[in-house]
Amino acid sequence: MSHPQVKFGTDGWRGIIADDFTFANVRIAAAAIAAYLHSRVGTEEDPSRGICIAYDSRFGSKAFARICAEVVAATGIPVALADDITPTPALSYGARNHGAAGGIMITSSHNPAQWNGVKYKAWYGGAGKPSIISAIEANLGAPVPAPATPAKIEEVNFLPPYLEAIQKFVDLDLIARSGRKFAIDSMYGAGRTILSEIFTRIGVDHVQIRGEINPLFPGINPEPIEPHIRALGEAALKFHCDAGLCTDGDADRIGATDEHGVFVDPHKIFSVMLSWLLKRKGWPGDVTRAFNTTKMLDRICDKYGRTLHEHGICFKYVCDFMLEREILIGGEESGGIGLQRHLPERDGLLNALILANIIAEEGKTLGELVADLQAEFGEHQYGRIDLHIPDALKNAAIERARGLKLGDSSFAGMKILKIENLDGVKFFLDNPEAATKSNAAETWLLLRASGTEPLMRIYSESCSMHSVTTLLEAARTFAMGS
């Protein structure tokens, strides 16, 4: 069955508050989840195992979570409902830790303030597989059981066991002894004062900005990229910090700035973490990365003899790999990085603590760590632009891109050396500038059209920001039909 205003995407449904994201539609979504679980009797998703429900700092999230709890409990499924604002990874950990059939998270992650959403987390503590999400969507409008007595709704605090788990991954004493200083930014989101409280308890010098709850996210979208992260960079520079650490609206994504206040993109964060894990920890497992992430990861894996898997653009693919084989770490372009030893889930708070640990152990600022990687593996610079264009123009651009051949020079005069189509259209280009640099990064350009919005994203990586900027602008001109 289907519903015109409730459509589940990668791991849930999102909408505009009071437009399509209404109490009535949230009830429909919750009932579909309940109906799905009732179809899973005798499996890990047996409804008798109950469900965990939590919410972020967005407008109405607490009330929407309560509505979900009431709808699900009315069908006879016990509910563990968060007693306060909760990060998404804490809900995911709670679902697995409680042995629940699954979890519902009320959040719209990094989207603007007018959005909210319903994310579904599976029993294993990660995003529901596509088969699960499709089955939930197929149950929209389906009948659900109505026992005479609803199941119990119990309010719980998901934070203590989750915080204990993430702190086991780092050496808190080492961070405390290091004398390093950090700026922290939770972007008015569900991360709130969590990192600040940990650092205060162990005596780590730090400053915090935007740690209060404000569902309007004044002046920003709660996404840890430029321009929204600039205030963190200013704080890191002003207060002489070794790094700025940032989490998004529901705290599952990581962002950072260096000691000079310069934005450190998620690709470099991922590279710093991977290099440290392989050099210092030596934990087993393969590595995964999304199609639009840095090729520096390939070079790091080559050095340490690790298998790297490239996959589509979404964290669900990381989760799939983690459910199928031993994975050390996996990630996506937008700051979603996960460690299988913790959860098949991205976790901004865990990753922020790991970055602090790396800085403490290596005795270097974040900027120095990035510079070391650039020196060893070649300069890798990255950029992205989002084009909000009509579907007709977007689709026409993708069709023209698919028609390009090897040897064509449609982007800034650079010849196409290789074309890949795993997720979008990706061109590897013959960049003359690369010939002037030792160990230069490969130059590539990716055009990818959104399947749900009038939006095209264009990504590029090369051996300099000049090349990246030039290619992005050439691709913009190409997409606009010029």
VOGU-3710 file (C-alpha; in Angstrom, 3 decimals, decimal comma):
1> mshpqvkfgt> 0,000/0,000/0,000  1,103/3,634/-0,179  0,345/7,084/1,114  0,923/10,225/-0,963  2,549/12,224/1,839  4,516/9,472/3,601  7,342/8,046/1,504  10,216/6,176/3,102  13,630/6,826/1,628  17,019/5,420/2,582
11> dgwrgiiadd> 16,297/4,853/6,265  13,050/6,683/6,850  10,734/9,520/5,920  11,145/13,275/6,264  8,922/16,238/5,548  8,108/19,864/6,256  6,623/20,395/9,718  2,887/21,253/9,561  2,853/20,683/5,793  3,272/16,966/5,238
21> ftfanvriaa> 5,036/16,180/8,531  1,912/16,269/10,704  0,639/14,290/13,673  -1,771/12,456/11,354  0,992/11,401/8,974  3,355/10,465/11,802  0,620/8,158/13,100  0,412/6,554/9,651  4,187/6,026/9,568  4,224/4,573/13,091
31> aaiaaylhsr> 1,341/2,227/12,282  3,225/0,966/9,209  6,255/0,186/11,360  4,054/-1,635/13,858  2,366/-3,621/11,078  5,762/-4,601/9,702  6,978/-5,834/13,097  3,808/-7,859/13,597  4,660/-9,662/10,353  8,054/-10,665/11,783
41> vgteedpsrg> 7,001/-12,990/14,605  9,686/-15,572/15,369  12,590/-13,476/14,014  15,010/-10,961/15,503  12,250/-8,415/14,830  9,591/-10,229/16,828  7,200/-7,579/18,192  7,388/-9,090/21,686  10,961/-7,735/21,889  9,567/-4,207/21,869
51> iciaydsrfg> 10,817/-1,091/20,157  12,983/1,857/21,241  11,888/5,387/20,369  13,867/8,622/20,762  13,910/12,205/19,490  16,246/15,092/18,744  16,099/18,832/19,493  13,840/19,833/16,598  10,503/21,576/16,979  7,851/19,099/18,073
61> skafaricae> 10,178/16,091/18,169  9,237/15,094/21,704  5,505/15,221/20,904  5,979/13,305/17,654  7,934/10,626/19,527  5,144/10,296/22,077  2,607/9,890/19,255  4,734/7,117/17,739  4,977/5,404/21,119  1,207/5,514/21,650
71> vvaatgipva> 0,444/4,179/18,174  2,927/1,310/18,454  1,953/0,413/22,037  -1,720/0,354/21,029  -0,916/-2,601/18,752  0,575/-4,571/21,655  4,267/-3,771/21,104  6,134/-2,640/24,259  7,923/0,700/23,928  11,075/2,086/25,541
81> ladditptpa> 10,658/5,844/25,053  13,525/8,278/25,585  13,044/10,544/28,579  14,990/13,412/26,971  16,657/14,604/23,758  18,845/11,781/22,428  21,498/11,521/19,676  20,616/9,142/16,851  23,606/6,824/17,520  22,481/6,531/21,151
91> lsygarnhga> 19,065/5,360/19,950  20,722/2,872/17,587  22,915/1,589/20,394  19,877/1,412/22,663  17,933/-0,710/20,184  20,742/-3,260/20,030  21,590/-3,025/23,728  17,948/-3,613/24,724  17,592/-6,549/22,322  14,691/-4,669/20,748
101> aggimitssh> 13,007/-5,489/17,468  14,009/-2,064/16,159  14,050/1,638/16,835  12,328/4,830/15,728  14,219/8,115/15,766  12,379/11,403/15,326  14,886/13,598/13,517  15,662/15,245/10,224  19,384/15,129/10,912  21,182/18,005/9,146
111> npaqwngvky> 18,168/19,440/7,293  16,929/23,028/7,868  14,755/23,865/10,878  11,401/23,484/9,110  12,043/19,786/8,490  11,516/16,757/10,687  11,519/13,051/10,038  11,093/9,444/11,131  14,209/7,273/10,850  13,953/3,532/11,306
121> kawyggagkp> 16,801/1,628/12,948  16,944/-2,145/12,821  17,583/-4,611/15,639  21,318/-4,722/14,864  21,758/-1,019/15,690  21,942/0,480/12,220  19,807/1,731/9,368  17,189/-0,678/8,143  18,181/-2,598/5,023  16,401/-1,561/1,815
131> siisaieanl> 14,255/-4,709/2,129  13,133/-3,607/5,605  12,347/-0,042/4,510  10,441/-1,312/1,463  8,430/-3,666/3,660  7,551/-0,848/6,055  6,448/1,354/3,167  4,350/-1,511/1,808  2,508/-1,532/5,144  1,415/2,118/4,947
141> gapvpapatp> -2,319/2,022/5,569  -2,306/-1,678/6,422  -4,475/-2,892/9,325  -2,717/-3,347/12,657  -3,692/-5,382/15,747  -5,796/-3,630/18,359  -5,634/-5,594/21,625  -7,952/-4,594/24,454  -4,993/-3,478/26,562  -2,136/-1,499/25,009
151> akieevnflp> 1,433/-2,542/25,725  3,497/-0,624/28,255  5,361/2,590/27,431  8,406/2,908/29,666  10,493/6,078/29,717  14,221/5,311/29,690  17,535/7,143/29,497  19,491/5,756/26,537  22,572/7,868/27,235  24,475/6,140/30,098
161> pyleaiqkfv> 25,182/2,790/28,371  25,890/4,543/25,079  28,347/7,007/26,653  30,083/4,182/28,469  30,464/2,338/25,164  31,962/5,201/23,139  34,397/6,193/25,891  35,876/2,675/25,850  37,193/3,358/22,357  39,537/6,115/23,493
171> dldliarsgr> 42,209/6,728/26,110  40,623/9,417/28,259  43,650/9,622/30,531  45,916/10,277/27,554  43,602/13,005/26,262  43,535/14,568/29,742  47,340/14,476/30,107  48,038/15,818/26,638  47,379/19,459/27,483  45,502/19,856/24,191
181> kfaidsmyga> 42,595/22,267/23,882  39,450/21,839/21,811  36,546/23,911/20,564  33,219/22,053/20,537  30,101/22,829/18,495  26,885/20,780/18,641  25,022/23,197/16,335  22,075/23,510/18,786  21,444/19,800/18,220  21,117/16,532/20,087
191> grtilseift> 24,855/16,405/20,880  24,233/19,283/23,282  26,774/19,305/26,115  27,871/15,670/25,846  31,461/16,255/24,717  31,822/19,254/26,998  30,700/17,235/30,008  33,162/14,440/29,205  36,034/16,909/28,809  35,059/18,775/31,972
201> rigvdhvqir> 34,986/15,551/33,973  38,481/14,499/32,883  39,952/18,007/32,999  40,453/18,775/29,295  40,620/22,458/28,399  37,891/23,365/25,920  35,383/25,964/24,810  31,867/25,211/23,634  29,604/27,108/21,276  25,987/26,478/20,267
211> geinplfpgi> 25,541/23,880/23,001  22,102/25,152/23,988  18,887/23,799/22,491  17,363/26,031/19,826  15,074/24,288/17,297  15,346/27,288/14,941  19,078/26,624/14,406  19,498/30,407/14,048  21,582/31,433/11,069  22,593/27,898/10,019
221> npepiephir> 21,500/24,503/8,885  22,767/21,983/11,471  25,173/20,451/8,942  28,887/20,403/9,856  30,187/21,838/6,587  30,826/25,344/5,286  29,368/27,888/5,748  27,556/26,553/8,816  30,749/25,520/10,609  32,486/28,907/10,344
231> algeaalkfh> 31,602/29,970/13,882  33,466/26,916/15,167  36,521/27,875/13,151  36,427/31,373/14,586  36,227/29,960/18,111  39,096/27,519/17,513  41,302/30,350/16,260  40,282/32,894/18,915  40,811/30,543/21,857  44,013/28,928/20,519
241> cdaglctdgd> 42,572/25,419/20,216  44,262/22,428/18,600  41,077/21,560/16,706  37,385/22,321/16,473  35,013/19,342/16,808  31,456/19,517/15,499  28,397/17,258/15,366  25,274/17,769/13,260  21,653/18,090/14,332  21,240/14,495/15,540
251> adrigatdeh> 24,972/13,954/16,289  25,595/11,117/13,853  27,931/13,138/11,592  31,314/14,673/12,323  32,765/18,000/11,199  35,994/19,746/12,157  38,241/22,772/11,807  41,963/23,013/12,361  43,839/25,266/14,789  43,744/28,124/12,264
261> gvfvdphkif> 39,963/27,939/11,991  40,140/26,323/8,550  37,429/23,814/7,684  38,707/20,217/7,585  36,458/18,336/5,196  35,071/14,880/6,089  37,430/13,197/3,616  40,444/14,376/5,559  38,798/13,429/8,858  38,182/9,929/7,479
271> svmlswllkr> 41,793/9,739/6,234  43,232/10,866/9,585  41,125/8,290/11,421  41,938/5,460/9,007  45,679/6,127/9,093  45,697/6,180/12,894  43,589/3,034/13,232  45,918/1,112/10,935  49,142/2,505/12,383  48,298/2,546/16,099
281> kgwpgdvtra> 45,485/0,036/16,596  46,073/-2,537/13,883  42,521/-3,799/14,241  41,484/-6,280/11,535  38,961/-5,690/8,804  38,414/-4,204/5,367  37,599/-0,568/4,630  34,627/0,840/2,712  34,094/4,211/1,131  31,358/5,841/-0,911
291> fnttkmldri> 31,774/6,562/-4,632  32,143/10,304/-3,991  34,852/10,128/-1,310  38,575/10,805/-1,475  40,986/8,513/-3,303  43,507/9,185/-0,540  41,815/6,345/1,328  42,860/3,975/-1,462  46,498/5,007/-1,037  46,371/4,537/2,745
301> cdkygrtlhe> 44,838/1,071/2,326  47,503/0,177/-0,234  50,251/1,121/2,237  48,838/-1,118/4,970  47,640/-3,936/2,718  43,952/-3,512/3,498  41,130/-4,343/1,104  39,002/-1,337/0,191  35,411/-1,627/-1,047  33,841/1,214/-3,031
311> hgicfkyvcd> 30,059/1,475/-2,930  27,093/3,725/-3,661  26,482/7,084/-2,043  24,723/6,467/1,241  25,659/5,058/4,639  23,248/2,164/4,108  25,916/0,561/1,909  28,446/0,809/4,738  25,910/-0,858/7,018  25,324/-3,630/4,469
321> fmlereilig> 29,046/-4,397/4,288  29,302/-4,403/8,082  26,506/-6,964/8,294  28,154/-9,205/5,721  31,891/-9,218/6,573  34,576/-7,881/8,895  34,918/-4,127/8,353  37,294/-1,886/10,263  35,773/1,432/9,214  33,456/2,760/6,538
331> geesggiglq> 32,159/6,156/5,562  30,464/8,571/3,227  31,160/12,056/1,888  28,970/14,006/4,307  30,737/13,139/7,565  29,060/9,823/8,288  31,806/7,477/9,500  31,265/4,228/11,376  33,314/1,555/13,153  31,931/-1,969/13,094
341> rhlperdgll> 33,400/-2,674/16,557  30,920/-0,099/17,869  27,862/-0,191/15,604  26,995/-0,549/11,908  26,093/3,123/12,234  27,682/6,548/11,811  28,490/8,290/15,078  29,681/11,899/15,260  30,289/11,879/19,011  32,447/8,759/18,918
351> nalilaniia> 34,425/10,153/16,000  34,985/13,457/17,800  36,455/11,579/20,772  38,655/9,536/18,441  39,970/12,718/16,814  40,802/14,088/20,262  42,614/10,826/21,053  44,597/10,995/17,807  45,662/14,588/18,481  46,717/13,640/22,009
361> eegktlgelv> 48,614/10,512/20,987  50,375/12,008/17,978  51,189/15,243/19,801  50,062/17,330/16,833  47,258/19,700/15,977  44,614/18,606/13,502  46,112/20,873/10,856  49,508/19,245/11,325  47,997/15,762/11,037  46,311/16,695/7,759
371> adlqaefgeh> 49,536/18,227/6,446  51,409/15,004/7,253  48,920/12,961/5,230  49,102/15,381/2,304  52,885/15,139/2,354  52,917/11,346/2,428  50,040/10,472/0,113  49,951/13,517/-2,153  47,879/16,672/-1,950  44,188/15,826/-2,213
381> qygridlhip> 41,754/18,742/-2,411  38,000/18,349/-2,648  34,928/20,410/-3,434  31,189/20,103/-4,002  28,454/22,332/-5,357  24,697/21,764/-5,188  22,623/22,939/-8,138  18,928/23,433/-7,427  17,644/23,110/-10,964  14,430/21,816/-12,558
391> dalknaaier> 14,180/18,080/-13,085  14,142/18,483/-16,868  17,456/20,383/-16,854  18,959/17,986/-14,313  17,983/14,883/-16,258  19,133/16,362/-19,567  22,547/17,137/-18,066  22,956/13,559/-16,842  21,992/12,190/-20,248  24,558/14,443/-21,950
401> arglklgdss> 27,170/13,349/-19,416  26,427/9,705/-20,151  26,971/10,424/-23,820  30,557/11,613/-23,334  33,370/9,338/-24,482  37,007/8,717/-23,635  39,174/11,435/-25,113  36,464/14,104/-24,979  37,500/17,343/-23,268  34,190/18,782/-22,088
411> fagmkilkie> 35,440/20,006/-18,691  38,013/22,799/-18,535  39,771/21,360/-21,569  40,866/18,210/-19,716  40,610/14,944/-21,630  38,522/12,124/-20,183  40,728/9,157/-19,268  38,146/6,893/-17,625  34,402/6,879/-16,915  32,629/5,117/-14,031
421> nldgvkffld> 28,881/4,838/-13,433  28,487/3,200/-10,032  26,347/6,065/-8,679  26,125/9,009/-11,048  28,617/9,719/-13,846  32,254/10,019/-12,787  35,039/11,240/-15,075  38,751/10,755/-14,433  40,576/13,560/-16,228  44,016/14,315/-17,638
431> npeaatksna> 44,974/17,342/-15,548  48,127/19,119/-16,768  48,722/20,517/-13,292  49,187/16,991/-11,929  52,296/16,604/-14,068  53,945/19,423/-12,115  53,498/17,713/-8,727  55,003/14,595/-7,258  52,553/11,925/-6,115  49,660/14,041/-7,384
441> aetwlllras> 46,103/13,034/-6,590  43,966/11,673/-9,403  41,671/14,294/-10,874  38,023/13,301/-11,048  34,611/14,906/-11,452  31,260/13,369/-10,506  27,782/14,467/-11,583  24,911/12,934/-9,629  21,212/13,772/-9,835  18,932/13,431/-6,830
451> gteplmriys> 16,189/10,903/-7,317  13,746/12,770/-5,072  14,506/16,503/-5,486  15,185/19,010/-8,286  18,843/18,885/-7,285  22,145/17,948/-8,869  25,331/17,553/-6,861  28,707/17,958/-8,498  31,847/16,677/-6,770  35,497/16,986/-7,667
461> escsmhsvtt> 38,877/15,988/-6,270  42,272/16,980/-7,597  45,814/17,984/-6,669  44,935/21,623/-5,896  41,965/23,765/-4,963  42,517/25,741/-8,165  41,885/22,606/-10,239  38,877/21,648/-8,111  37,291/25,097/-8,428  37,957/25,218/-12,161
471> lleaartfam> 36,348/21,825/-12,715  33,322/22,551/-10,550  32,617/25,735/-12,484  33,116/23,941/-15,811  30,673/21,272/-14,670  28,198/23,930/-13,529  28,288/25,452/-17,018  27,846/21,992/-18,551  24,875/21,171/-16,307  23,139/24,433/-17,116
481> gs> 23,282/23,499/-20,794  25,897/26,010/-21,895
//
